[in-house]
């Protein structure tokens, strides 16, 4: 955990140190963040592919996992569709490209027009910053590869979910950052919002994950007064859903043997 924490801090420090220590423009720092996001997609995909090859966990394979639930006395089965890698890439790539389009307009049109060419992107500084980012991304990959064969499917699944969460936060950051830019009329405001939220998300992604309990929190049981159309209480729904998820996670951890 300490290694991943150091890696997260390191990769986030590159654009911050460049901007405040080396005088990089805000446009250059923001461009580094976006390209980092694009590179992360590839690094996550490498982890998923190698984990699938080395562990042969059932969760990676389309149509392998079947979940059984009971509702109103009836049994229903559901088979998973799509692979973990496919589901991640089909979401991550379009969103990241869309972010690139919006940021491109900001970096190459809006910032130079409003604040002068010095606020735009410097290719020389961008190249230097990307070398630093690439170093920390490779470091994070090496740290994970050391024990990847022993990692559960749940671990790699959470890794992709957190990576997608980071992309959605970037989407919100662009919105809030533009609001800060308009309010303060300073490109540094956009950068600080972007850098701050991304750092919080990256730090949160290295924290240990805790699964939900079968029983809902004590305060949530007050919601049992409101029942669903089938007469199921909130606590019953919580317990049924969590047990279903536990069966699903257990099935995903099964090892598939090649025939």
Secondary structure by P-SEA (a helix, b strand, c coil): caaaaaaaaaaaaaaaaaaccccccaaaaaaaaaaaaaaaaaaaaaaaaaaaaaccccccccccbbbbbbcccbbbbbbbcccaaaaaaacaaaaaaaaaaaaaaaacccccccccccccccaaaaaaaaaaaaaaaaaaaaaaacccccccaaaaaaaaaaaaaaaaaaaaaaaaaaaaaaacccaaaaaaaaaaaaaaaaaaaacbbbbbcccccccccccccccccccccaaaaaaaaaaaaaaaaaaaacccccc
